[in-house]
Amino acid sequence: MRAYVEQTSGWDDAEQHITADKEFADLPFAVVEEIALLPDAQGRGIGSHLLRGILRAAQRRDVPVRLSVFVNNPAQALYIRLGFEVVRIENPRMSMRWAPDNT
């Protein structure tokens, strides 16, 4: 993720912690704070597998899944394929949400 941050605003550890705390402050809990795959592991279905497991668990519990992704991160295409919708864009991040299917 650091590469995307550096492209948009530059990396600052303290600022990243502040941003993450603010982004997830309104959530009653966090199951997974961050998933990041090394470039060599990307494009192999690992992220899809992990996220599908999270979404199955959320479906069973009937809770939404929220995430934040950098607008220049190509992983957002994966999130859209998995059913996430864009909630808001506040450059350099995009907030997305997936809701369980209650049918």
Biopython code that builds the backbone (N, CA, C, O; Angstrom):
import numpy as np
from Bio.PDB.StructureBuilder import StructureBuilder

atoms = [
    (1, "MET", "N", (0.814, -1.187, 0.000)),
    (1, "MET", "CA", (0.000, 0.000, 0.000)),
    (1, "MET", "C", (0.861, 1.255, 0.000)),
    (1, "MET", "O", (0.438, 2.308, -0.478)),
    (2, "ARG", "N", (2.041, 1.141, 0.526)),
    (2, "ARG", "CA", (2.912, 2.305, 0.651)),
    (2, "ARG", "C", (3.153, 2.981, -0.700)),
    (2, "ARG", "O", (3.216, 4.208, -0.777)),
    (3, "ALA", "N", (3.288, 2.183, -1.766)),
    (3, "ALA", "CA", (3.539, 2.761, -3.091)),
    (3, "ALA", "C", (2.409, 3.682, -3.512)),
    (3, "ALA", "O", (2.654, 4.731, -4.109)),
    (4, "TYR", "N", (1.178, 3.305, -3.211)),
    (4, "TYR", "CA", (0.031, 4.146, -3.586)),
    (4, "TYR", "C", (-0.001, 5.430, -2.768)),
    (4, "TYR", "O", (-0.340, 6.497, -3.281)),
    (5, "VAL", "N", (0.353, 5.319, -1.499)),
    (5, "VAL", "CA", (0.402, 6.512, -0.649)),
    (5, "VAL", "C", (1.476, 7.457, -1.143)),
    (5, "VAL", "O", (1.249, 8.662, -1.257)),
    (6, "GLU", "N", (2.643, 6.914, -1.437)),
    (6, "GLU", "CA", (3.744, 7.754, -1.898)),
    (6, "GLU", "C", (3.406, 8.471, -3.200)),
    (6, "GLU", "O", (3.834, 9.606, -3.409)),
    (7, "GLN", "N", (2.644, 7.823, -4.074)),
    (7, "GLN", "CA", (2.241, 8.452, -5.335)),
    (7, "GLN", "C", (1.263, 9.594, -5.114)),
    (7, "GLN", "O", (1.250, 10.553, -5.885)),
    (8, "THR", "N", (0.445, 9.506, -4.075)),
    (8, "THR", "CA", (-0.594, 10.511, -3.882)),
    (8, "THR", "C", (-0.204, 11.626, -2.928)),
    (8, "THR", "O", (-0.488, 12.795, -3.188)),
    (9, "SER", "N", (0.448, 11.271, -1.815)),
    (9, "SER", "CA", (0.703, 12.320, -0.825)),
    (9, "SER", "C", (2.018, 12.181, -0.082)),
    (9, "SER", "O", (2.367, 13.056, 0.710)),
    (10, "GLY", "N", (2.743, 11.127, -0.312)),
    (10, "GLY", "CA", (3.969, 10.896, 0.449)),
    (10, "GLY", "C", (3.665, 10.124, 1.716)),
    (10, "GLY", "O", (2.592, 10.268, 2.301)),
    (11, "TRP", "N", (4.609, 9.308, 2.135)),
    (11, "TRP", "CA", (4.400, 8.428, 3.288)),
    (11, "TRP", "C", (4.852, 9.094, 4.576)),
    (11, "TRP", "O", (5.945, 9.657, 4.648)),
    (12, "ASP", "N", (4.005, 9.023, 5.587)),
    (12, "ASP", "CA", (4.316, 9.495, 6.927)),
    (12, "ASP", "C", (3.634, 8.524, 7.885)),
    (12, "ASP", "O", (2.405, 8.479, 7.943)),
    (13, "ASP", "N", (4.414, 7.744, 8.639)),
    (13, "ASP", "CA", (3.841, 6.719, 9.518)),
    (13, "ASP", "C", (2.783, 7.281, 10.464)),
    (13, "ASP", "O", (1.694, 6.720, 10.589)),
    (14, "ALA", "N", (3.102, 8.375, 11.121)),
    (14, "ALA", "CA", (2.158, 8.958, 12.078)),
    (14, "ALA", "C", (0.866, 9.371, 11.389)),
    (14, "ALA", "O", (-0.224, 9.138, 11.913)),
    (15, "GLU", "N", (0.985, 9.976, 10.228)),
    (15, "GLU", "CA", (-0.205, 10.410, 9.479)),
    (15, "GLU", "C", (-1.042, 9.216, 9.037)),
    (15, "GLU", "O", (-2.271, 9.291, 9.042)),
    (16, "GLN", "N", (-0.402, 8.126, 8.659)),
    (16, "GLN", "CA", (-1.145, 6.935, 8.247)),
    (16, "GLN", "C", (-1.950, 6.363, 9.408)),
    (16, "GLN", "O", (-3.083, 5.924, 9.212)),
    (17, "HIS", "N", (-1.385, 6.361, 10.611)),
    (17, "HIS", "CA", (-2.124, 5.878, 11.779)),
    (17, "HIS", "C", (-3.306, 6.787, 12.101)),
    (17, "HIS", "O", (-4.391, 6.305, 12.425)),
    (18, "ILE", "N", (-3.102, 8.080, 12.016)),
    (18, "ILE", "CA", (-4.187, 9.033, 12.281)),
    (18, "ILE", "C", (-5.316, 8.836, 11.272)),
    (18, "ILE", "O", (-6.489, 8.804, 11.643)),
    (19, "THR", "N", (-4.959, 8.706, 10.001)),
    (19, "THR", "CA", (-5.956, 8.522, 8.947)),
    (19, "THR", "C", (-6.730, 7.229, 9.153)),
    (19, "THR", "O", (-7.956, 7.223, 9.046)),
    (20, "ALA", "N", (-6.044, 6.145, 9.444)),
    (20, "ALA", "CA", (-6.717, 4.858, 9.653)),
    (20, "ALA", "C", (-7.635, 4.922, 10.867)),
    (20, "ALA", "O", (-8.757, 4.419, 10.821)),
    (21, "ASP", "N", (-7.171, 5.533, 11.946)),
    (21, "ASP", "CA", (-8.017, 5.666, 13.133)),
    (21, "ASP", "C", (-9.280, 6.451, 12.823)),
    (21, "ASP", "O", (-10.366, 6.079, 13.267)),
    (22, "LYS", "N", (-9.148, 7.540, 12.060)),
    (22, "LYS", "CA", (-10.304, 8.359, 11.696)),
    (22, "LYS", "C", (-11.250, 7.595, 10.768)),
    (22, "LYS", "O", (-12.469, 7.655, 10.927)),
    (23, "GLU", "N", (-10.684, 6.885, 9.810)),
    (23, "GLU", "CA", (-11.476, 6.162, 8.816)),
    (23, "GLU", "C", (-12.365, 5.099, 9.452)),
    (23, "GLU", "O", (-13.493, 4.881, 9.009)),
    (24, "PHE", "N", (-11.861, 4.446, 10.482)),
    (24, "PHE", "CA", (-12.597, 3.339, 11.078)),
    (24, "PHE", "C", (-13.167, 3.663, 12.452)),
    (24, "PHE", "O", (-13.612, 2.759, 13.160)),
    (25, "ALA", "N", (-13.164, 4.921, 12.840)),
    (25, "ALA", "CA", (-13.612, 5.322, 14.170)),
    (25, "ALA", "C", (-15.091, 5.052, 14.409)),
    (25, "ALA", "O", (-15.480, 4.771, 15.543)),
    (26, "ASP", "N", (-15.927, 5.128, 13.375)),
    (26, "ASP", "CA", (-17.361, 4.971, 13.567)),
    (26, "ASP", "C", (-17.824, 3.520, 13.563)),
    (26, "ASP", "O", (-19.021, 3.260, 13.683)),
    (27, "LEU", "N", (-16.920, 2.589, 13.431)),
    (27, "LEU", "CA", (-17.281, 1.179, 13.396)),
    (27, "LEU", "C", (-17.295, 0.605, 14.803)),
    (27, "LEU", "O", (-16.421, 0.928, 15.608)),
    (28, "PRO", "N", (-18.272, -0.242, 15.113)),
    (28, "PRO", "CA", (-18.333, -0.819, 16.451)),
    (28, "PRO", "C", (-17.241, -1.858, 16.689)),
    (28, "PRO", "O", (-16.938, -2.179, 17.838)),
    (29, "PHE", "N", (-16.651, -2.384, 15.626)),
    (29, "PHE", "CA", (-15.592, -3.368, 15.758)),
    (29, "PHE", "C", (-14.839, -3.464, 14.438)),
    (29, "PHE", "O", (-15.310, -2.998, 13.400)),
    (30, "ALA", "N", (-13.681, -4.068, 14.497)),
    (30, "ALA", "CA", (-12.910, -4.319, 13.280)),
    (30, "ALA", "C", (-12.452, -5.767, 13.318)),
    (30, "ALA", "O", (-11.820, -6.198, 14.283)),
    (31, "VAL", "N", (-12.766, -6.510, 12.283)),
    (31, "VAL", "CA", (-12.333, -7.895, 12.200)),
    (31, "VAL", "C", (-10.935, -7.950, 11.605)),
    (31, "VAL", "O", (-10.057, -8.640, 12.123)),
    (32, "VAL", "N", (-10.737, -7.234, 10.538)),
    (32, "VAL", "CA", (-9.446, -7.181, 9.861)),
    (32, "VAL", "C", (-9.129, -5.727, 9.621)),
    (32, "VAL", "O", (-9.922, -5.011, 9.010)),
    (33, "GLU", "N", (-7.990, -5.282, 10.087)),
    (33, "GLU", "CA", (-7.646, -3.874, 9.907)),
    (33, "GLU", "C", (-7.059, -3.617, 8.531)),
    (33, "GLU", "O", (-7.347, -2.591, 7.915)),
    (34, "GLU", "N", (-6.241, -4.536, 8.047)),
    (34, "GLU", "CA", (-5.594, -4.279, 6.764)),
    (34, "GLU", "C", (-5.189, -5.586, 6.101)),
    (34, "GLU", "O", (-4.701, -6.509, 6.752)),
    (35, "ILE", "N", (-5.399, -5.642, 4.811)),
    (35, "ILE", "CA", (-4.892, -6.743, 3.999)),
    (35, "ILE", "C", (-4.025, -6.117, 2.926)),
    (35, "ILE", "O", (-4.476, -5.255, 2.171)),
    (36, "ALA", "N", (-2.798, -6.550, 2.865)),
    (36, "ALA", "CA", (-1.885, -6.049, 1.840)),
    (36, "ALA", "C", (-1.047, -7.216, 1.348)),
    (36, "ALA", "O", (-0.457, -7.948, 2.144)),
    (37, "LEU", "N", (-0.998, -7.385, 0.048)),
    (37, "LEU", "CA", (-0.213, -8.461, -0.545)),
    (37, "LEU", "C", (1.024, -7.886, -1.203)),
    (37, "LEU", "O", (0.972, -6.835, -1.841)),
    (38, "LEU", "N", (2.126, -8.575, -1.043)),
    (38, "LEU", "CA", (3.342, -8.174, -1.735)),
    (38, "LEU", "C", (3.109, -8.283, -3.237)),
    (38, "LEU", "O", (2.323, -9.120, -3.681)),
    (39, "PRO", "N", (3.774, -7.460, -4.014)),
    (39, "PRO", "CA", (3.566, -7.492, -5.461)),
    (39, "PRO", "C", (3.694, -8.887, -6.077)),
    (39, "PRO", "O", (2.944, -9.221, -6.995)),
    (40, "ASP", "N", (4.627, -9.703, -5.592)),
    (40, "ASP", "CA", (4.786, -11.053, -6.140)),
    (40, "ASP", "C", (3.580, -11.945, -5.879)),
    (40, "ASP", "O", (3.357, -12.911, -6.607)),
    (41, "ALA", "N", (2.800, -11.632, -4.849)),
    (41, "ALA", "CA", (1.634, -12.445, -4.496)),
    (41, "ALA", "C", (0.349, -11.937, -5.150)),
    (41, "ALA", "O", (-0.679, -12.611, -5.090)),
    (42, "GLN", "N", (0.393, -10.779, -5.763)),
    (42, "GLN", "CA", (-0.808, -10.197, -6.365)),
    (42, "GLN", "C", (-1.139, -10.891, -7.685)),
    (42, "GLN", "O", (-0.257, -11.391, -8.383)),
    (43, "GLY", "N", (-2.428, -10.908, -8.006)),
    (43, "GLY", "CA", (-2.872, -11.485, -9.271)),
    (43, "GLY", "C", (-2.946, -13.007, -9.262)),
    (43, "GLY", "O", (-3.071, -13.624, -10.320)),
    (44, "ARG", "N", (-2.872, -13.611, -8.097)),
    (44, "ARG", "CA", (-2.913, -15.070, -7.986)),
    (44, "ARG", "C", (-4.199, -15.579, -7.347)),
    (44, "ARG", "O", (-4.356, -16.783, -7.148)),
    (45, "GLY", "N", (-5.116, -14.677, -7.026)),
    (45, "GLY", "CA", (-6.367, -15.084, -6.398)),
    (45, "GLY", "C", (-6.315, -15.130, -4.884)),
    (45, "GLY", "O", (-7.306, -15.483, -4.244)),
    (46, "ILE", "N", (-5.185, -14.783, -4.301)),
    (46, "ILE", "CA", (-5.045, -14.832, -2.845)),
    (46, "ILE", "C", (-5.956, -13.802, -2.181)),
    (46, "ILE", "O", (-6.689, -14.121, -1.245)),
    (47, "GLY", "N", (-5.905, -12.569, -2.672)),
    (47, "GLY", "CA", (-6.763, -11.513, -2.115)),
    (47, "GLY", "C", (-8.235, -11.835, -2.289)),
    (47, "GLY", "O", (-9.032, -11.609, -1.378)),
    (48, "SER", "N", (-8.603, -12.359, -3.446)),
    (48, "SER", "CA", (-10.002, -12.752, -3.695)),
    (48, "SER", "C", (-10.440, -13.813, -2.697)),
    (48, "SER", "O", (-11.535, -13.739, -2.140)),
    (49, "HIS", "N", (-9.582, -14.795, -2.475)),
    (49, "HIS", "CA", (-9.894, -15.879, -1.535)),
    (49, "HIS", "C", (-10.089, -15.324, -0.118)),
    (49, "HIS", "O", (-11.055, -15.677, 0.559)),
    (50, "LEU", "N", (-9.176, -14.459, 0.326)),
    (50, "LEU", "CA", (-9.285, -13.879, 1.656)),
    (50, "LEU", "C", (-10.571, -13.058, 1.805)),
    (50, "LEU", "O", (-11.295, -13.188, 2.791)),
    (51, "LEU", "N", (-10.833, -12.222, 0.817)),
    (51, "LEU", "CA", (-12.020, -11.369, 0.900)),
    (51, "LEU", "C", (-13.311, -12.170, 0.834)),
    (51, "LEU", "O", (-14.273, -11.850, 1.533)),
    (52, "ARG", "N", (-13.348, -13.204, 0.008)),
    (52, "ARG", "CA", (-14.563, -14.038, -0.047)),
    (52, "ARG", "C", (-14.826, -14.691, 1.306)),
    (52, "ARG", "O", (-15.980, -14.826, 1.713)),
    (53, "GLY", "N", (-13.779, -15.094, 1.998)),
    (53, "GLY", "CA", (-13.949, -15.651, 3.341)),
    (53, "GLY", "C", (-14.514, -14.621, 4.307)),
    (53, "GLY", "O", (-15.393, -14.932, 5.111)),
    (54, "ILE", "N", (-14.015, -13.407, 4.228)),
    (54, "ILE", "CA", (-14.529, -12.322, 5.074)),
    (54, "ILE", "C", (-15.988, -12.041, 4.739)),
    (54, "ILE", "O", (-16.806, -11.848, 5.638)),
    (55, "LEU", "N", (-16.318, -12.017, 3.452)),
    (55, "LEU", "CA", (-17.695, -11.733, 3.041)),
    (55, "LEU", "C", (-18.643, -12.861, 3.448)),
    (55, "LEU", "O", (-19.787, -12.595, 3.817)),
    (56, "ARG", "N", (-18.192, -14.105, 3.389)),
    (56, "ARG", "CA", (-19.040, -15.223, 3.851)),
    (56, "ARG", "C", (-19.320, -15.083, 5.342)),
    (56, "ARG", "O", (-20.453, -15.281, 5.782)),
    (57, "ALA", "N", (-18.300, -14.745, 6.118)),
    (57, "ALA", "CA", (-18.484, -14.558, 7.561)),
    (57, "ALA", "C", (-19.428, -13.394, 7.842)),
    (57, "ALA", "O", (-20.271, -13.476, 8.736)),
    (58, "ALA", "N", (-19.289, -12.318, 7.088)),
    (58, "ALA", "CA", (-20.175, -11.160, 7.262)),
    (58, "ALA", "C", (-21.611, -11.516, 6.871)),
    (58, "ALA", "O", (-22.559, -11.082, 7.526)),
    (59, "GLN", "N", (-21.772, -12.297, 5.813)),
    (59, "GLN", "CA", (-23.110, -12.732, 5.377)),
    (59, "GLN", "C", (-23.770, -13.549, 6.486)),
    (59, "GLN", "O", (-24.943, -13.336, 6.793)),
    (60, "ARG", "N", (-23.037, -14.475, 7.085)),
    (60, "ARG", "CA", (-23.597, -15.302, 8.169)),
    (60, "ARG", "C", (-24.016, -14.447, 9.358)),
    (60, "ARG", "O", (-25.002, -14.748, 10.030)),
    (61, "ARG", "N", (-23.266, -13.383, 9.614)),
    (61, "ARG", "CA", (-23.566, -12.514, 10.763)),
    (61, "ARG", "C", (-24.498, -11.356, 10.400)),
    (61, "ARG", "O", (-24.920, -10.583, 11.260)),
    (62, "ASP", "N", (-24.807, -11.258, 9.103)),
    (62, "ASP", "CA", (-25.683, -10.190, 8.596)),
    (62, "ASP", "C", (-25.137, -8.797, 8.944)),
    (62, "ASP", "O", (-25.864, -7.927, 9.424)),
    (63, "VAL", "N", (-23.830, -8.615, 8.684)),
    (63, "VAL", "CA", (-23.197, -7.316, 8.929)),
    (63, "VAL", "C", (-22.501, -6.845, 7.652)),
    (63, "VAL", "O", (-22.044, -7.665, 6.856)),
    (64, "PRO", "N", (-22.420, -5.539, 7.459)),
    (64, "PRO", "CA", (-21.729, -5.020, 6.281)),
    (64, "PRO", "C", (-20.215, -5.077, 6.458)),
    (64, "PRO", "O", (-19.708, -5.239, 7.568)),
    (65, "VAL", "N", (-19.515, -4.941, 5.352)),
    (65, "VAL", "CA", (-18.058, -4.849, 5.352)),
    (65, "VAL", "C", (-17.706, -3.519, 4.711)),
    (65, "VAL", "O", (-18.187, -3.190, 3.627)),
    (66, "ARG", "N", (-16.870, -2.767, 5.387)),
    (66, "ARG", "CA", (-16.431, -1.474, 4.866)),
    (66, "ARG", "C", (-14.930, -1.518, 4.669)),
    (66, "ARG", "O", (-14.208, -2.197, 5.400)),
    (67, "LEU", "N", (-14.474, -0.781, 3.668)),
    (67, "LEU", "CA", (-13.041, -0.694, 3.448)),
    (67, "LEU", "C", (-12.693, 0.658, 2.866)),
    (67, "LEU", "O", (-13.546, 1.399, 2.379)),
    (68, "SER", "N", (-11.421, 0.945, 2.934)),
    (68, "SER", "CA", (-10.888, 2.168, 2.366)),
    (68, "SER", "C", (-9.727, 1.765, 1.471)),
    (68, "SER", "O", (-8.882, 0.959, 1.858)),
    (69, "VAL", "N", (-9.695, 2.330, 0.281)),
    (69, "VAL", "CA", (-8.659, 1.993, -0.692)),
    (69, "VAL", "C", (-8.180, 3.281, -1.344)),
    (69, "VAL", "O", (-8.961, 4.213, -1.536)),
    (70, "PHE", "N", (-6.913, 3.335, -1.681)),
    (70, "PHE", "CA", (-6.413, 4.507, -2.390)),
    (70, "PHE", "C", (-7.022, 4.547, -3.787)),
    (70, "PHE", "O", (-7.170, 3.510, -4.434)),
    (71, "VAL", "N", (-7.371, 5.728, -4.245)),
    (71, "VAL", "CA", (-8.036, 5.861, -5.545)),
    (71, "VAL", "C", (-7.167, 5.371, -6.692)),
    (71, "VAL", "O", (-7.685, 5.041, -7.759)),
    (72, "ASN", "N", (-5.873, 5.318, -6.492)),
    (72, "ASN", "CA", (-4.981, 4.851, -7.554)),
    (72, "ASN", "C", (-4.592, 3.382, -7.392)),
    (72, "ASN", "O", (-3.720, 2.891, -8.109)),
    (73, "ASN", "N", (-5.228, 2.680, -6.460)),
    (73, "ASN", "CA", (-4.925, 1.275, -6.230)),
    (73, "ASN", "C", (-5.817, 0.412, -7.125)),
    (73, "ASN", "O", (-7.041, 0.472, -7.013)),
    (74, "PRO", "N", (-5.221, -0.388, -8.009)),
    (74, "PRO", "CA", (-6.027, -1.210, -8.908)),
    (74, "PRO", "C", (-6.852, -2.277, -8.193)),
    (74, "PRO", "O", (-7.710, -2.895, -8.824)),
    (75, "ALA", "N", (-6.628, -2.512, -6.907)),
    (75, "ALA", "CA", (-7.423, -3.491, -6.162)),
    (75, "ALA", "C", (-8.891, -3.093, -6.095)),
    (75, "ALA", "O", (-9.753, -3.936, -5.843)),
    (76, "GLN", "N", (-9.182, -1.815, -6.319)),
    (76, "GLN", "CA", (-10.594, -1.406, -6.262)),
    (76, "GLN", "C", (-11.433, -2.140, -7.303)),
    (76, "GLN", "O", (-12.630, -2.327, -7.090)),
    (77, "ALA", "N", (-10.851, -2.556, -8.408)),
    (77, "ALA", "CA", (-11.590, -3.338, -9.413)),
    (77, "ALA", "C", (-12.017, -4.684, -8.824)),
    (77, "ALA", "O", (-13.120, -5.157, -9.098)),
    (78, "LEU", "N", (-11.158, -5.298, -8.023)),
    (78, "LEU", "CA", (-11.501, -6.544, -7.337)),
    (78, "LEU", "C", (-12.671, -6.309, -6.400)),
    (78, "LEU", "O", (-13.620, -7.093, -6.381)),
    (79, "TYR", "N", (-12.611, -5.238, -5.624)),
    (79, "TYR", "CA", (-13.678, -4.953, -4.666)),
    (79, "TYR", "C", (-15.018, -4.766, -5.382)),
    (79, "TYR", "O", (-16.047, -5.245, -4.906)),
    (80, "ILE", "N", (-15.008, -4.092, -6.489)),
    (80, "ILE", "CA", (-16.242, -3.895, -7.255)),
    (80, "ILE", "C", (-16.759, -5.231, -7.762)),
    (80, "ILE", "O", (-17.959, -5.496, -7.690)),
    (81, "ARG", "N", (-15.863, -6.083, -8.278)),
    (81, "ARG", "CA", (-16.280, -7.419, -8.736)),
    (81, "ARG", "C", (-16.910, -8.230, -7.614)),
    (81, "ARG", "O", (-17.809, -9.034, -7.858)),
    (82, "LEU", "N", (-16.446, -8.026, -6.393)),
    (82, "LEU", "CA", (-16.977, -8.766, -5.258)),
    (82, "LEU", "C", (-18.247, -8.144, -4.685)),
    (82, "LEU", "O", (-18.816, -8.670, -3.729)),
    (83, "GLY", "N", (-18.694, -7.029, -5.261)),
    (83, "GLY", "CA", (-19.961, -6.439, -4.844)),
    (83, "GLY", "C", (-19.860, -5.208, -3.965)),
    (83, "GLY", "O", (-20.878, -4.729, -3.465)),
    (84, "PHE", "N", (-18.670, -4.688, -3.766)),
    (84, "PHE", "CA", (-18.530, -3.451, -2.998)),
    (84, "PHE", "C", (-19.007, -2.271, -3.835)),
    (84, "PHE", "O", (-18.862, -2.261, -5.058)),
    (85, "GLU", "N", (-19.570, -1.290, -3.168)),
    (85, "GLU", "CA", (-20.004, -0.058, -3.825)),
    (85, "GLU", "C", (-19.259, 1.121, -3.218)),
    (85, "GLU", "O", (-18.932, 1.122, -2.032)),
    (86, "VAL", "N", (-18.997, 2.117, -4.044)),
    (86, "VAL", "CA", (-18.315, 3.324, -3.570)),
    (86, "VAL", "C", (-19.285, 4.123, -2.709)),
    (86, "VAL", "O", (-20.408, 4.412, -3.123)),
    (87, "VAL", "N", (-18.842, 4.474, -1.516)),
    (87, "VAL", "CA", (-19.643, 5.264, -0.587)),
    (87, "VAL", "C", (-19.257, 6.733, -0.683)),
    (87, "VAL", "O", (-20.117, 7.613, -0.717)),
    (88, "ARG", "N", (-17.960, 6.984, -0.726)),
    (88, "ARG", "CA", (-17.490, 8.364, -0.878)),
    (88, "ARG", "C", (-16.036, 8.352, -1.333)),
    (88, "ARG", "O", (-15.300, 7.385, -1.138)),
    (89, "ILE", "N", (-15.663, 9.449, -1.939)),
    (89, "ILE", "CA", (-14.281, 9.634, -2.361)),
    (89, "ILE", "C", (-13.766, 10.901, -1.704)),
    (89, "ILE", "O", (-14.313, 11.987, -1.899)),
    (90, "GLU", "N", (-12.720, 10.748, -0.934)),
    (90, "GLU", "CA", (-12.018, 11.869, -0.321)),
    (90, "GLU", "C", (-10.556, 11.649, -0.652)),
    (90, "GLU", "O", (-9.833, 10.965, 0.072)),
    (91, "ASN", "N", (-10.133, 12.242, -1.761)),
    (91, "ASN", "CA", (-8.775, 12.019, -2.240)),
    (91, "ASN", "C", (-7.782, 12.117, -1.101)),
    (91, "ASN", "O", (-7.841, 13.064, -0.317)),
    (92, "PRO", "N", (-6.888, 11.179, -0.992)),
    (92, "PRO", "CA", (-6.536, 10.149, -1.961)),
    (92, "PRO", "C", (-7.223, 8.808, -1.729)),
    (92, "PRO", "O", (-6.841, 7.815, -2.347)),
    (93, "ARG", "N", (-8.240, 8.752, -0.844)),
    (93, "ARG", "CA", (-8.900, 7.484, -0.519)),
    (93, "ARG", "C", (-10.331, 7.414, -1.027)),
    (93, "ARG", "O", (-10.992, 8.427, -1.257)),
    (94, "MET", "N", (-10.773, 6.192, -1.189)),
    (94, "MET", "CA", (-12.147, 5.901, -1.587)),
    (94, "MET", "C", (-12.709, 4.947, -0.528)),
    (94, "MET", "O", (-12.083, 3.935, -0.211)),
    (95, "SER", "N", (-13.874, 5.262, 0.013)),
    (95, "SER", "CA", (-14.543, 4.380, 0.964)),
    (95, "SER", "C", (-15.536, 3.528, 0.190)),
    (95, "SER", "O", (-16.269, 4.022, -0.666)),
    (96, "MET", "N", (-15.544, 2.221, 0.511)),
    (96, "MET", "CA", (-16.430, 1.288, -0.170)),
    (96, "MET", "C", (-17.161, 0.448, 0.873)),
    (96, "MET", "O", (-16.694, 0.283, 2.000)),
    (97, "ARG", "N", (-18.324, -0.083, 0.472)),
    (97, "ARG", "CA", (-19.153, -0.859, 1.391)),
    (97, "ARG", "C", (-19.756, -2.039, 0.653)),
    (97, "ARG", "O", (-20.157, -1.928, -0.505)),
    (98, "TRP", "N", (-19.813, -3.165, 1.337)),
    (98, "TRP", "CA", (-20.501, -4.363, 0.857)),
    (98, "TRP", "C", (-21.563, -4.698, 1.893)),
    (98, "TRP", "O", (-21.290, -4.696, 3.093)),
    (99, "ALA", "N", (-22.766, -4.984, 1.431)),
    (99, "ALA", "CA", (-23.858, -5.334, 2.337)),
    (99, "ALA", "C", (-24.301, -6.769, 2.068)),
    (99, "ALA", "O", (-24.327, -7.204, 0.916)),
    (100, "PRO", "N", (-24.646, -7.502, 3.117)),
    (100, "PRO", "CA", (-25.096, -8.877, 2.916)),
    (100, "PRO", "C", (-26.392, -8.939, 2.136)),
    (100, "PRO", "O", (-27.229, -8.038, 2.205)),
    (101, "ASP", "N", (-26.536, -10.003, 1.405)),
    (101, "ASP", "CA", (-27.762, -10.256, 0.638)),
    (101, "ASP", "C", (-28.785, -10.875, 1.567)),
    (101, "ASP", "O", (-28.612, -12.010, 2.011)),
    (102, "ASN", "N", (-29.834, -10.158, 1.865)),
    (102, "ASN", "CA", (-30.847, -10.630, 2.808)),
    (102, "ASN", "C", (-32.007, -11.344, 2.144)),
    (102, "ASN", "O", (-33.069, -11.495, 2.749)),
    (103, "THR", "N", (-31.823, -11.784, 0.916)),
    (103, "THR", "CA", (-32.938, -12.451, 0.227)),
    (103, "THR", "C", (-32.921, -13.929, 0.456)),
    (103, "THR", "O", (-33.788, -14.642, -0.051)),
]
sb = StructureBuilder()
sb.init_structure("model")
sb.init_model(0)
sb.init_chain("A")
sb.init_seg("    ")
for serial, (resi, resn, name, xyz) in enumerate(atoms, 1):
    if name == "N":
        sb.init_residue(resn, " ", resi, " ")
    sb.init_atom(name, np.array(xyz, "f"), 0.0, 1.0, " ", f" {name:<3s}", serial, name[0])
structure = sb.get_structure()
